[in-house]
């Protein structure tokens, strides 16, 4: 289990921050936190895909001179922008991997989307940086590779609100005394929907999350509950509990971010407003806490808190995730790759909402899980799973 003991550097230390995925939802909110604490956070490098205008604005705002973009076209467009003098712009995933190990950087916030974040996560940990992890897929796919590199307290601090909550609930607790983890889920836009209703779900409806402001991919994952399944696997790696001891409960108010139960029957719950700047800030401030970036939770205005079981009959992606997690080895890599392909296909109108689940299940059924041999092995499995997922989607569409 990851240690959350309160040890570390002084509160007034200025942390040099690299933000991978700076133009996405988590990345922009991380920069909001950095702007709030200019004496505690110095942004030294940024990476994004192709959002050139916003990236150029961020570079100017923070005086950043190390940037990576996704394509040569984006690089050329960015170089035509007004950038700080001496700015170096590189392209591609290899350049992002180098940026994650940047000399002088203290914290790498990995907010990339999907399995492509794995190499950057490995690079940051191997270089001794603090990895503030918002890219859950890299841990789902490569937890067997990454966790042995997280050797010191604070070397890997989760940014997902649920895992940040558990990280804080488990601070100072003995691993043997933790009985169960409860991951809360809002239920997404289709909470309570039947299979028949889900069969007609549209991308517009699936993107309309009732609680959180997120990117397109994670919004669809929330609607299918695939995101919660990925979080179960992430929690297994982070905190070392068996899958039978990690439960999902639907909590539509999204006020309780997660809970930890102990062998004596006690339960710790982490509560807070629904704003990602709080877990982002904690990943930067750990082991201490900085002033709240917004008004705290007002319990006199909170009202009721509701909890209900997750409907795994209607939302089969969660069932697939538990199955892949229990199988272990390369199965979670296949799960993630098939899900990424199916989500993209759904957003493009190439498949239906329930075909996301069907694609994951079909590809998992064709895979014989293998012990993980390294990142290159995982990338080969990922490529195989993506090809299988696309073939399955094309076959279903042709019926």
Secondary structure, DSSP 8 states (H G I E B T S, - for coil): -----S--S-TT--EEEEEETTTSHHHHHHHHHHHHTTTTEEEEEEE-SS-HHHHHHHHHHHT--EEEESSHHHHHHHHTS---TT-EEEESHHHHHHHTT-TT--EEEE---SGGGHHHHHHHHHTT-EEEE--HHHHHHHHHHHGGG--STTSEEE-SHHHHHHHHHTTT--GGGEEEEEEEE---TTTT--HHHHHT--HHHHT--SS----HHHHHHHHHTHHHHHHHHHHHHHH---GGGEEEEE-TT--EEEEEEETTS-EEEEE--S-HHHHHHHHHHTTS----SS----GGG------EE--TTT-HHHHHHHHHHHH-TTHHHHHHHHHHHHHHHHHTTSS-HHHHHHHHHHHHHT--------HHHHHHHHHHHHHHHHHHHHHHHT-
